[in-house]
Amino acid sequence: MIVVADTSPLNYLVLIQQIDILGVMYGEVLIPPAVQDELLDPLAPALVRSWMSNPPPWLEVRTPGRIALPLHPRLDDGEREAIILAHSGTAGSLLLIDELLGRKEAVRIGLTVIGTLGILQEAHDRGLLDLRKAIDLLTTTNFKISDALLKKFMG
């Protein structure tokens, strides 16, 4: 199984200082060049840019193959490249993505997806972090979460 990440989960895990759980949980995470560019963008938080400037050994930037997938035109470059990269991987590839449109498109073409909250839940289940504390930190960022979803994860 390969694990491919879009920008959002990486961004938020860096901001709440839980990014290292990805290496522990998945061993290796791939990102396409467009995601790397988004994480290094001058408008990205300084902490995120700094992290991406010196990425951990478990993160690999990989250019997706040229696969013609009929994807929604409103996807941004990072979402599009991440979906294509995950789709070109082995069966059972996992895509880390938060944005609803990107998640819908990925599921439509048969990918398994998990977002930031799902990653935190999985890490909590493995004893890697305290879910309540992680979500409390997440709510101090600009992460968008409905009250109903927040209640579901906070118990």
DSSP file (Angstrom, degrees, kcal/mol; ACC not computed):
  #  RESIDUE AA STRUCTURE BP1 BP2  ACC     N-H-->O    O-->H-N    N-H-->O    O-->H-N    TCO  KAPPA ALPHA  PHI   PSI    X-CA   Y-CA   Z-CA
    1    1 A M              0   0    0      0, 0.0     2,-0.3     0, 0.0    92,-0.1   0.000 360.0 360.0 360.0 133.6    0.0    0.0    0.0
    2    2 A I        -     0   0    0     88,-0.3    92,-2.8    84,-0.1     2,-0.5  -0.830 360.0-146.2-104.1 151.6    1.2    3.5   -0.8
    3    3 A V  E     -a   94   0A   0     25,-0.4    27,-3.2    -2,-0.3     2,-0.4  -0.975  15.2-173.4-118.5 124.8    0.1    6.5    1.1
    4    4 A V  E     -ab  95  30A   0     90,-2.8    92,-3.2    -2,-0.5     2,-0.4  -0.949   8.4-152.8-119.4 137.4   -0.2    9.8   -0.7
    5    5 A A  E     -a   96   0A   0     25,-2.7    92,-0.2    -2,-0.4     2,-0.2  -0.905   5.5-151.7-116.1 139.8   -0.9   13.1    1.0
    6    6 A D     >  -     0   0    0     90,-2.9     4,-0.9    -2,-0.4    73,-0.1  -0.417  41.4 -96.2 -87.2 176.0   -2.6   16.3   -0.1
    7    7 A T  H  > S+     0   0    0      1,-0.2     4,-2.8    -2,-0.2     3,-0.2   0.904 109.7  63.9 -64.9 -47.2   -1.6   19.6    1.4
    8    8 A S  H  > S+     0   0    0      1,-0.2     4,-2.5     2,-0.2     5,-0.3   0.878 101.3  46.1 -56.0 -52.1   -4.2   20.1    4.1
    9    9 A P  H  > S+     0   0    0      0, 0.0     4,-2.3     0, 0.0    -1,-0.2   0.912 116.1  47.2 -60.0 -39.7   -3.5   17.1    6.4
   10   10 A L  H  X S+     0   0    0     -4,-0.9     4,-2.3    -3,-0.2     5,-0.2   0.941 111.4  51.8 -63.2 -46.7    0.2   17.8    6.3
   11   11 A N  H  X S+     0   0    0     -4,-2.8     4,-2.2     1,-0.2    -1,-0.2   0.936 114.5  41.0 -54.8 -51.9   -0.4   21.5    7.0
   12   12 A Y  H  X S+     0   0    0     -4,-2.5     4,-1.9     1,-0.2    -1,-0.2   0.862 112.3  53.5 -72.1 -35.3   -2.6   20.9   10.0
   13   13 A L  H  <>S+     0   0    0     -4,-2.3     5,-3.2    -5,-0.3     6,-0.8   0.875 110.9  48.2 -67.0 -34.8   -0.5   18.1   11.5
   14   14 A V  H ><5S+     0   0    0     -4,-2.3     3,-1.6     4,-0.2    -2,-0.2   0.943 110.0  52.6 -64.7 -47.1    2.6   20.4   11.3
   15   15 A L  H 3<5S+     0   0    0     -4,-2.2    -2,-0.2     1,-0.3    -1,-0.2   0.819 114.0  41.3 -61.9 -32.1    0.6   23.2   12.9
   16   16 A I  T 3<5S-     0   0    0     -4,-1.9    -1,-0.3    -5,-0.1    -2,-0.2   0.291 114.0-117.8 -99.3  11.3   -0.4   21.1   15.9
   17   17 A Q  T < 5S+     0   0    0     -3,-1.6    -3,-0.2    -5,-0.1    -2,-0.1   0.863  85.6 110.8  58.3  42.3    3.0   19.4   16.1
   18   18 A Q    > < +     0   0    0     -5,-3.2     3,-1.4    -6,-0.2     4,-0.3   0.103  32.5 114.1-125.3  18.9    1.8   15.9   15.3
   19   19 A I  T >>  +     0   0    0     -6,-0.8     3,-1.6     1,-0.3     4,-0.5   0.806  65.2  68.2 -64.1 -30.0    3.3   15.5   11.9
   20   20 A D  H 3> S+     0   0    0      1,-0.3     4,-1.6    -7,-0.2     3,-0.3   0.687  81.1  76.6 -67.2 -16.4    5.7   12.7   13.0
   21   21 A I  H <> S+     0   0    0     -3,-1.4     4,-3.0     1,-0.2    -1,-0.3   0.811  86.1  63.3 -62.7 -27.1    2.8   10.3   13.5
   22   22 A L  H <>>S+     0   0    0     -3,-1.6     4,-2.8    -4,-0.3     5,-0.5   0.925 103.0  46.5 -64.3 -43.1    2.6    9.9    9.7
   23   23 A G  H  X5S+     0   0    0     -4,-0.5     4,-1.4    -3,-0.3    -1,-0.2   0.884 115.5  46.8 -64.4 -38.5    6.0    8.3    9.6
   24   24 A V  H  <5S+     0   0    0     -4,-1.6    -2,-0.2     2,-0.2    -1,-0.2   0.918 119.6  38.8 -68.1 -44.1    5.2    6.1   12.5
   25   25 A M  H  <5S+     0   0    0     -4,-3.0    -2,-0.2    -5,-0.2    -3,-0.2   0.866 132.8  19.4 -77.0 -37.4    1.9    5.0   11.2
   26   26 A Y  H  <5S-     0   0    0     -4,-2.8     2,-2.1    -5,-0.3    -3,-0.2   0.561  80.4-143.0-116.5 -11.0    2.6    4.7    7.5
   27   27 A G  S  <<S+     0   0    0     -4,-1.4     2,-0.3    -5,-0.5    -4,-0.1  -0.260  83.0  27.5  78.6 -54.2    6.4    4.4    7.1
   28   28 A E        -     0   0    0     -2,-2.1     2,-0.4    -6,-0.1   -25,-0.4  -0.999  64.5-166.8-142.4 139.3    6.5    6.4    3.9
   29   29 A V  E     - c   0  59A   0     29,-2.9    31,-2.5    -2,-0.3     2,-0.3  -0.995  11.2-151.6-127.6 132.0    4.3    9.1    2.6
   30   30 A L  E     -bc   4  60A   0    -27,-3.2   -25,-2.7    -2,-0.4    31,-0.2  -0.782  11.9-176.5-101.1 144.7    4.4   10.4   -1.0
   31   31 A I  E     - c   0  61A   0     29,-2.5    31,-2.8    -2,-0.3   -25,-0.1  -0.990  23.0-125.0-133.5 147.3    3.4   13.9   -2.1
   32   32 A P    >>  -     0   0    0      0, 0.0     4,-1.8     0, 0.0     3,-0.8  -0.467  34.5-102.5 -82.5 163.8    3.3   15.3   -5.7
   33   33 A P  H 3> S+     0   0    0      0, 0.0     4,-2.6     0, 0.0     5,-0.2   0.830 119.7  59.9 -55.2 -35.0    5.3   18.4   -6.6
   34   34 A A  H 3> S+     0   0    0      2,-0.2     4,-2.0     1,-0.2    44,-0.3   0.870 105.3  48.5 -65.0 -34.6    2.1   20.6   -6.5
   35   35 A V  H <> S+     0   0    0     -3,-0.8     4,-2.3    43,-0.2    -1,-0.2   0.916 110.1  51.6 -69.5 -42.5    1.6   19.7   -2.8
   36   36 A Q  H  X S+     0   0    0     -4,-1.8     4,-1.4     1,-0.2    -2,-0.2   0.931 110.0  50.0 -56.7 -45.2    5.3   20.5   -2.1
   37   37 A D  H  X S+     0   0    0     -4,-2.6     4,-0.6     1,-0.2    -1,-0.2   0.894 109.8  50.4 -61.0 -41.0    4.8   23.9   -3.8
   38   38 A E  H >< S+     0   0    0     -4,-2.0     3,-0.5     1,-0.2    -1,-0.2   0.879 109.7  50.2 -66.2 -37.3    1.7   24.6   -1.8
   39   39 A L  H 3< S+     0   0    0     -4,-2.3    13,-0.2     1,-0.2    -1,-0.2   0.752 115.4  43.7 -72.1 -23.4    3.5   23.8    1.5
   40   40 A L  H 3< S+     0   0    0     -4,-1.4    -1,-0.2    -5,-0.2    -2,-0.2   0.444  84.9 126.3 -97.8  -3.0    6.4   26.1    0.5
   41   41 A D  S X< S-     0   0    0     -4,-0.6     3,-2.1    -3,-0.5     8,-0.1  -0.259  70.9-122.6 -57.3 139.4    4.1   28.9   -0.8
   42   42 A P  T 3  S+     0   0    0      0, 0.0    -1,-0.1     0, 0.0     7,-0.1   0.744 113.2  56.9 -56.4 -22.9    4.9   32.3    0.8
   43   43 A L  T 3  S+     0   0    0     -5,-0.1     3,-0.1     2,-0.1    -2,-0.1   0.581  86.3  98.2 -85.6  -9.6    1.2   32.4    2.1
   44   44 A A  S <  S-     0   0    0     -3,-2.1     5,-0.1     1,-0.1    -5,-0.1  -0.433  94.8 -83.6 -71.7 152.6    1.6   29.1    3.9
   45   45 A P     >  -     0   0    0      0, 0.0     4,-2.5     0, 0.0     3,-0.5  -0.261  36.7-120.5 -56.9 144.2    2.3   29.4    7.6
   46   46 A A  H  > S+     0   0    0      1,-0.3     4,-2.6     2,-0.2     5,-0.2   0.862 113.4  55.3 -55.7 -39.5    6.0   29.9    8.5
   47   47 A L  H  > S+     0   0    0      2,-0.2     4,-2.1     1,-0.2    -1,-0.3   0.885 109.6  46.8 -62.1 -39.3    6.1   26.7   10.5
   48   48 A V  H  > S+     0   0    0     -3,-0.5     4,-2.6     2,-0.2    -2,-0.2   0.922 112.2  49.2 -69.0 -45.6    4.8   24.7    7.5
   49   49 A R  H  X S+     0   0    0     -4,-2.5     4,-1.7     1,-0.2    -2,-0.2   0.910 111.7  49.9 -60.4 -41.8    7.2   26.3    5.1
   50   50 A S  H  X S+     0   0    0     -4,-2.6     4,-0.8    -5,-0.2    -1,-0.2   0.918 110.9  49.0 -62.9 -44.6   10.1   25.6    7.5
   51   51 A W  H >< S+     0   0    0     -4,-2.1     3,-0.9     1,-0.2    -2,-0.2   0.927 112.6  47.5 -61.2 -45.6    9.0   21.9    7.9
   52   52 A M  H 3< S+     0   0    0     -4,-2.6    -1,-0.2   -13,-0.2    -2,-0.2   0.769 103.1  63.2 -70.7 -24.4    8.8   21.4    4.1
   53   53 A S  H 3< S+     0   0    0     -4,-1.7    -1,-0.2     1,-0.3    -2,-0.2   0.750 119.5  25.3 -69.5 -22.8   12.2   23.1    3.6
   54   54 A N  S << S-     0   0    0     -3,-0.9    -1,-0.3    -4,-0.8    -2,-0.1  -0.552  90.7-171.2-138.1  69.4   13.7   20.3    5.6
   55   55 A P        -     0   0    0      0, 0.0    -3,-0.1     0, 0.0    -4,-0.0  -0.191  26.8-103.7 -68.4 155.4   11.4   17.3    5.2
   56   56 A P    >   -     0   0    0      0, 0.0     3,-1.7     0, 0.0    -5,-0.0  -0.298  33.3-106.8 -71.7 162.0   11.7   14.1    7.2
   57   57 A P  T 3  S+     0   0    0      0, 0.0     0, 0.0     0, 0.0     0, 0.0   0.724 116.0  64.3 -63.9 -20.5   13.2   11.0    5.5
   58   58 A W  T 3  S+     0   0    0    -30,-0.1   -29,-2.9     2,-0.0     2,-0.5   0.568  87.7  83.3 -80.9  -6.7    9.8    9.3    5.4
   59   59 A L  E <   -c   29   0A   0     -3,-1.7     2,-0.4   -31,-0.2   -29,-0.2  -0.853  59.2-176.3-101.0 128.1    8.4   12.0    3.1
   60   60 A E  E     -c   30   0A   0    -31,-2.5   -29,-2.5    -2,-0.5     2,-0.6  -0.985  20.8-142.2-126.5 131.1    9.1   11.6   -0.7
   61   61 A V  E     +c   31   0A   0     -2,-0.4     2,-0.4   -31,-0.2   -31,-0.1  -0.809  29.7 176.3 -87.8 124.7    8.2   14.0   -3.5
   62   62 A R        -     0   0    0    -31,-2.8    23,-0.1    -2,-0.6    -2,-0.0  -0.996  29.0-128.6-135.6 130.9    7.1   11.9   -6.5
   63   63 A T        -     0   0    0     -2,-0.4     2,-0.0   -31,-0.2    -2,-0.0  -0.619  31.4-123.5 -76.8 128.6    5.8   13.1   -9.8
   64   64 A P        -     0   0    0      0, 0.0    21,-0.1     0, 0.0    -1,-0.1  -0.361  28.0-106.2 -70.4 153.1    2.6   11.4  -10.8
   65   65 A G        -     0   0    0     19,-0.2     2,-1.6     1,-0.1    23,-0.1  -0.188  39.6 -92.7 -68.7 169.5    2.4    9.6  -14.1
   66   66 A R        +     0   0    0      2,-0.1     2,-0.5    18,-0.0    -1,-0.1  -0.641  62.1 160.4 -88.4  84.4    0.5   11.0  -17.0
   67   67 A I        -     0   0    0     -2,-1.6     2,-1.2     2,-0.0    21,-0.0  -0.918  39.2-135.1-108.7 128.1   -2.8    9.3  -16.4
   68   68 A A        +     0   0    0     -2,-0.5    -2,-0.1     2,-0.1     0, 0.0  -0.700  35.8 169.2 -84.8  98.2   -5.9   10.7  -18.1
   69   69 A L        -     0   0    0     -2,-1.2     2,-1.7     2,-0.0    15,-0.1  -0.930  39.5-125.7-109.8 132.9   -8.4   10.7  -15.3
   70   70 A P        +     0   0    0      0, 0.0     2,-0.3     0, 0.0    -2,-0.1  -0.589  48.0 167.6 -77.3  89.6  -11.7   12.5  -15.7
   71   71 A L        -     0   0    0     -2,-1.7     9,-0.0     1,-0.1    -2,-0.0  -0.744  44.7 -86.3-107.0 154.0  -11.5   14.7  -12.5
   72   72 A H    >   -     0   0    0     -2,-0.3     3,-1.5     1,-0.1    -1,-0.1  -0.283  33.4-133.5 -57.0 134.4  -13.6   17.6  -11.5
   73   73 A P  T 3  S+     0   0    0      0, 0.0    -1,-0.1     0, 0.0    -2,-0.0   0.670  99.4  67.5 -68.0 -15.7  -12.2   20.9  -13.0
   74   74 A R  T 3  S+     0   0    0      2,-0.0     2,-0.1    27,-0.0    -2,-0.1   0.493  73.6 109.9 -85.2  -1.3  -12.5   22.7   -9.7
   75   75 A L  S <  S-     0   0    0     -3,-1.5     2,-0.1    26,-0.1    -4,-0.0  -0.479  71.0-124.6 -67.4 142.1   -9.9   20.6   -8.0
   76   76 A D     >  -     0   0    0     -2,-0.1     4,-2.7     1,-0.1     5,-0.2  -0.367  29.1 -98.3 -81.8 172.7   -6.7   22.5   -7.3
   77   77 A D  H  > S+     0   0    0      1,-0.2     4,-2.8     2,-0.2     5,-0.3   0.876 122.3  51.6 -60.5 -40.0   -3.3   21.3   -8.6
   78   78 A G  H  > S+     0   0    0    -44,-0.3     4,-2.4     2,-0.2    -1,-0.2   0.932 112.5  44.8 -63.5 -46.4   -2.3   19.7   -5.4
   79   79 A E  H  > S+     0   0    0      2,-0.2     4,-2.5     1,-0.2     5,-0.2   0.933 115.0  48.7 -61.3 -46.8   -5.6   17.7   -5.1
   80   80 A R  H  X S+     0   0    0     -4,-2.7     4,-2.4     1,-0.2    -2,-0.2   0.944 114.6  43.8 -60.9 -50.2   -5.5   16.7   -8.7
   81   81 A E  H  X S+     0   0    0     -4,-2.8     4,-2.8    -5,-0.2    -1,-0.2   0.887 113.1  51.9 -65.3 -38.2   -1.8   15.5   -8.6
   82   82 A A  H  X S+     0   0    0     -4,-2.4     4,-2.5    -5,-0.3     5,-0.2   0.917 111.1  47.6 -64.7 -42.3   -2.3   13.7   -5.2
   83   83 A I  H  X S+     0   0    0     -4,-2.5     4,-2.5    -5,-0.2    -2,-0.2   0.925 113.8  46.9 -63.7 -44.6   -5.3   11.8   -6.6
   84   84 A I  H  X S+     0   0    0     -4,-2.4     4,-1.9    -5,-0.2    -2,-0.2   0.914 112.5  49.9 -64.3 -42.8   -3.5   10.8   -9.8
   85   85 A L  H  < S+     0   0    0     -4,-2.8     4,-0.4     1,-0.2    -2,-0.2   0.919 113.6  45.3 -62.6 -44.0   -0.4    9.8   -7.8
   86   86 A A  H >< S+     0   0    0     -4,-2.5     3,-1.1     1,-0.2    -2,-0.2   0.899 112.2  52.2 -65.6 -39.7   -2.5    7.6   -5.4
   87   87 A H  H 3< S+     0   0    0     -4,-2.5    -1,-0.2     1,-0.3    -2,-0.2   0.828 106.4  53.6 -65.7 -32.0   -4.5    6.2   -8.4
   88   88 A S  T 3< S+     0   0    0     -4,-1.9    -1,-0.3    -5,-0.2    -2,-0.2   0.549  98.5  86.0 -81.7  -5.8   -1.3    5.2  -10.1
   89   89 A G  S <  S-     0   0    0     -3,-1.1     3,-0.1    -4,-0.4     4,-0.1  -0.029  93.6 -63.3 -81.2-170.5   -0.1    3.3   -7.1
   90   90 A T    >   -     0   0    0      1,-0.2     3,-1.2     2,-0.1   -88,-0.3  -0.230  68.6 -76.4 -70.9 163.3   -0.8   -0.2   -6.0
   91   91 A A  T 3  S+     0   0    0      1,-0.2    -1,-0.2    -3,-0.1    20,-0.1  -0.337 120.2  34.3 -58.4 140.3   -4.3   -1.5   -5.2
   92   92 A G  T 3  S+     0   0    0      1,-0.2    -1,-0.2    18,-0.2    -2,-0.1   0.628  79.9 167.7  87.3  14.1   -5.3   -0.3   -1.8
   93   93 A S    <   -     0   0    0     -3,-1.2    19,-1.3    -7,-0.2     2,-0.5  -0.293  27.0-138.4 -59.7 146.6   -3.5    3.1   -2.0
   94   94 A L  E     -ad   3 112A   0    -92,-2.8   -90,-2.8    17,-0.1     2,-0.5  -0.930  10.7-157.4-112.8 131.9   -4.5    5.5    0.8
   95   95 A L  E     -ad   4 113A   0     17,-2.8    19,-2.1    -2,-0.5     2,-0.8  -0.943   6.5-151.1-111.3 123.9   -5.0    9.2    0.1
   96   96 A L  E     +ad   5 114A   0    -92,-3.2   -90,-2.9    -2,-0.5     2,-0.3  -0.845  41.5 140.7 -92.5 111.1   -4.8   11.7    3.0
   97   97 A I        -     0   0    0     17,-1.8    -2,-0.1    -2,-0.8    17,-0.0  -0.993  36.1-172.7-156.2 142.4   -7.1   14.5    2.0
   98   98 A D        +     0   0    0     -2,-0.3    -1,-0.1    17,-0.2    17,-0.1   0.796  54.6 101.6-104.8 -40.1   -9.6   16.9    3.7
   99   99 A E     >  -     0   0    0      1,-0.1     4,-2.5     3,-0.1     5,-0.2  -0.221  66.7-137.7 -60.7 132.1  -11.4   18.8    1.0
  100  100 A L  H  > S+     0   0    0      1,-0.2     4,-2.7     2,-0.2     5,-0.2   0.895 100.1  48.7 -59.0 -47.3  -14.8   17.5    0.3
  101  101 A L  H  > S+     0   0    0      1,-0.2     4,-2.4     2,-0.2    -1,-0.2   0.929 113.5  47.6 -61.8 -44.8  -14.7   17.7   -3.5
  102  102 A G  H  > S+     0   0    0      1,-0.2     4,-2.4     2,-0.2    -1,-0.2   0.889 111.8  50.5 -62.9 -39.5  -11.3   16.0   -3.6
  103  103 A R  H  X S+     0   0    0     -4,-2.5     4,-2.6     2,-0.2     5,-0.2   0.926 110.7  49.2 -63.6 -44.7  -12.5   13.3   -1.3
  104  104 A K  H  X S+     0   0    0     -4,-2.7     4,-2.3     1,-0.2    -2,-0.2   0.915 112.5  47.4 -61.6 -43.6  -15.6   12.7   -3.4
  105  105 A E  H  X S+     0   0    0     -4,-2.4     4,-1.4     2,-0.2    -1,-0.2   0.908 112.3  49.8 -65.3 -41.7  -13.6   12.5   -6.6
  106  106 A A  H  <>S+     0   0    0     -4,-2.4     5,-2.8     1,-0.2     3,-0.3   0.923 113.1  45.5 -63.8 -44.5  -11.0   10.1   -5.0
  107  107 A V  H ><5S+     0   0    0     -4,-2.6     3,-1.7     1,-0.2    -1,-0.2   0.892 107.2  60.0 -64.8 -39.1  -13.7    7.8   -3.7
  108  108 A R  H 3<5S+     0   0    0     -4,-2.3    -1,-0.2     1,-0.3    -2,-0.2   0.847 107.5  45.1 -58.0 -35.2  -15.5    7.9   -7.1
  109  109 A I  T 3<5S-     0   0    0     -4,-1.4    -1,-0.3    -3,-0.3    -2,-0.2   0.322 128.4 -96.0 -95.6   9.5  -12.4    6.5   -8.8
  110  110 A G  T < 5S+     0   0    0     -3,-1.7    -3,-0.2     1,-0.3   -18,-0.2   0.597  74.2 141.2  97.2  11.9  -11.9    3.8   -6.1
  111  111 A L      < -     0   0    0     -5,-2.8     2,-0.5    -6,-0.2    -1,-0.3  -0.548  49.9-125.7 -85.9 153.4   -9.4    5.3   -3.7
  112  112 A T  E     -d   94   0A   0    -19,-1.3   -17,-2.8    -2,-0.2     2,-0.3  -0.843  34.1-165.8 -91.8 132.8   -9.5    4.9    0.1
  113  113 A V  E     +d   95   0A   0     -2,-0.5     2,-0.3   -19,-0.2   -17,-0.2  -0.890  17.8 178.0-124.0 152.2   -9.4    8.3    1.8
  114  114 A I  E     -d   96   0A   0    -19,-2.1   -17,-1.8    -2,-0.3     2,-0.1  -0.976  14.8-151.9-147.3 140.5   -8.8    9.6    5.3
  115  115 A G     >  -     0   0    0     -2,-0.3     4,-2.5   -19,-0.2     5,-0.2  -0.371  40.5 -81.6-103.8-174.7   -8.6   13.1    6.5
  116  116 A T  H  > S+     0   0    0      1,-0.2     4,-2.5     2,-0.2     5,-0.2   0.904 128.6  48.9 -55.6 -46.2   -6.9   14.9    9.3
  117  117 A L  H  > S+     0   0    0      1,-0.2     4,-2.4     2,-0.2    -1,-0.2   0.901 111.3  49.7 -64.1 -39.8   -9.5   13.9   11.9
  118  118 A G  H  > S+     0   0    0      2,-0.2     4,-2.6     1,-0.2    -1,-0.2   0.882 109.9  51.5 -65.1 -38.1   -9.3   10.3   10.8
  119  119 A I  H  X S+     0   0    0     -4,-2.5     4,-2.7     2,-0.2    -2,-0.2   0.933 110.9  47.8 -62.5 -46.1   -5.5   10.3   11.0
  120  120 A L  H  X S+     0   0    0     -4,-2.5     4,-2.4     2,-0.2    -2,-0.2   0.895 111.7  50.4 -63.0 -39.7   -5.7   11.7   14.5
  121  121 A Q  H  X S+     0   0    0     -4,-2.4     4,-2.7     2,-0.2    -2,-0.2   0.930 111.5  47.6 -63.3 -45.2   -8.3    9.1   15.5
  122  122 A E  H  X S+     0   0    0     -4,-2.6     4,-1.5     2,-0.2    -2,-0.2   0.910 112.0  49.8 -62.7 -42.1   -6.1    6.3   14.1
  123  123 A A  H  <>S+     0   0    0     -4,-2.7     5,-3.1     2,-0.2     6,-0.5   0.900 111.3  49.4 -63.4 -40.5   -3.1    7.7   15.9
  124  124 A H  H ><5S+     0   0    0     -4,-2.4     3,-1.8     1,-0.2    -2,-0.2   0.925 108.1  53.2 -62.4 -45.3   -5.1    7.8   19.1
  125  125 A D  H 3<5S+     0   0    0     -4,-2.7    -1,-0.2     1,-0.3    -2,-0.2   0.803 109.1  50.1 -60.9 -29.0   -6.3    4.2   18.6
  126  126 A R  T 3<5S-     0   0    0     -4,-1.5    -1,-0.3    -5,-0.2    -2,-0.2   0.426 119.4-111.8 -88.6   0.7   -2.6    3.2   18.3
  127  127 A G  T < 5S+     0   0    0     -3,-1.8    -3,-0.2     2,-0.2    -2,-0.1   0.722  83.0 122.8  78.3  21.6   -1.7    5.0   21.5
  128  128 A L  S   <S-     0   0    0     -5,-3.1     2,-0.3     1,-0.2    -4,-0.2   0.680  75.8  -1.8 -90.2 -19.4    0.4    7.7   19.7
  129  129 A L  S    S-     0   0    0     -6,-0.5     2,-0.7    -9,-0.1    -2,-0.2  -0.980  73.2 -97.4-160.6 167.4   -1.5   10.7   20.9
  130  130 A D     >  -     0   0    0     -2,-0.3     4,-2.4     1,-0.2     5,-0.2  -0.866  30.9-154.2 -93.6 115.1   -4.4   12.0   23.0
  131  131 A L  H  > S+     0   0    0     -2,-0.7     4,-2.8     1,-0.2     5,-0.3   0.904  90.7  52.1 -60.0 -45.9   -7.3   12.6   20.6
  132  132 A R  H  > S+     0   0    0      1,-0.2     4,-2.3     2,-0.2    -1,-0.2   0.917 112.3  45.5 -59.2 -45.1   -9.0   15.3   22.7
  133  133 A K  H  > S+     0   0    0      2,-0.2     4,-2.2     1,-0.2    -1,-0.2   0.905 112.8  51.1 -65.2 -41.4   -5.8   17.3   23.1
  134  134 A A  H  X S+     0   0    0     -4,-2.4     4,-2.3     1,-0.2    -2,-0.2   0.912 112.3  45.7 -63.7 -42.3   -5.0   17.0   19.4
  135  135 A I  H  X S+     0   0    0     -4,-2.8     4,-2.2     2,-0.2    -1,-0.2   0.876 108.8  56.2 -70.2 -35.9   -8.5   18.2   18.4
  136  136 A D  H  < S+     0   0    0     -4,-2.3     4,-0.3    -5,-0.3    -2,-0.2   0.928 110.9  44.7 -58.0 -44.1   -8.3   21.0   20.9
  137  137 A L  H >< S+     0   0    0     -4,-2.2     3,-1.5     1,-0.2     4,-0.3   0.898 109.5  56.1 -65.5 -40.3   -5.1   22.2   19.2
  138  138 A L  H ><>S+     0   0    0     -4,-2.3     3,-1.7     1,-0.3     5,-0.6   0.867 100.2  58.8 -60.3 -37.1   -6.6   21.7   15.8
  139  139 A T  T 3<5S+     0   0    0     -4,-2.2    -1,-0.3     1,-0.3    -2,-0.2   0.611  95.1  64.9 -71.3  -9.8   -9.5   24.0   16.7
  140  140 A T  T < 5S+     0   0    0     -3,-1.5    -1,-0.3    -4,-0.3    -2,-0.2   0.544  99.0  65.0 -85.9  -6.9   -6.9   26.8   17.4
  141  141 A T  T < 5S-     0   0    0     -3,-1.7  -129,-0.0    -4,-0.3    -3,-0.0  -0.281 106.9 -93.9 -97.1-171.7   -6.0   26.7   13.7
  142  142 A N  T   5S+     0   0    0     -2,-0.1     2,-0.1     2,-0.1    -3,-0.1   0.155  73.9 141.5 -91.8  20.3   -8.3   27.7   10.7
  143  143 A F      < -     0   0    0     -5,-0.6     2,-0.5     1,-0.1    -2,-0.1  -0.415  49.5-133.7 -60.8 131.5   -9.3   24.0   10.3
  144  144 A K        +     0   0    0     -2,-0.1     2,-0.3     2,-0.0    -1,-0.1  -0.806  36.4 159.2 -96.1 125.5  -13.0   23.9    9.4
  145  145 A I        -     0   0    0     -2,-0.5     2,-0.1    -6,-0.1    -2,-0.0  -0.990  35.3-124.7-146.1 133.8  -15.1   21.4   11.3
  146  146 A S     >  -     0   0    0     -2,-0.3     4,-2.6     1,-0.1     5,-0.2  -0.380  25.7-117.5 -74.1 157.1  -18.8   21.2   11.9
  147  147 A D  H  > S+     0   0    0      1,-0.2     4,-2.5     2,-0.2     5,-0.2   0.878 116.0  53.9 -59.9 -38.1  -20.1   21.1   15.4
  148  148 A A  H  > S+     0   0    0      2,-0.2     4,-2.0     1,-0.2    -1,-0.2   0.915 111.0  44.1 -65.1 -42.7  -21.7   17.7   14.7
  149  149 A L  H  > S+     0   0    0      2,-0.2     4,-2.2     1,-0.2     5,-0.2   0.905 112.5  52.6 -68.3 -41.1  -18.3   16.2   13.5
  150  150 A L  H  X S+     0   0    0     -4,-2.6     4,-2.2     1,-0.2    -2,-0.2   0.918 109.9  48.9 -58.8 -44.1  -16.5   17.8   16.4
  151  151 A K  H  X S+     0   0    0     -4,-2.5     4,-1.1     1,-0.2    -1,-0.2   0.891 108.6  54.3 -63.2 -40.3  -19.0   16.2   18.8
  152  152 A K  H  < S+     0   0    0     -4,-2.0    -1,-0.2     1,-0.2    -2,-0.2   0.918 115.2  38.4 -60.5 -44.7  -18.5   12.8   17.0
  153  153 A F  H  < S+     0   0    0     -4,-2.2    -1,-0.2     1,-0.2    -2,-0.2   0.784 116.1  50.5 -80.1 -27.4  -14.8   12.8   17.5
  154  154 A M  H  <        0   0    0     -4,-2.2    -1,-0.2    -5,-0.2    -2,-0.2   0.577 360.0 360.0 -87.5  -9.1  -14.7   14.4   21.0
  155  155 A G     <        0   0    0     -4,-1.1    -3,-0.1    -5,-0.2    -4,-0.1   0.474 360.0 360.0  76.4 360.0  -17.2   11.8   22.2
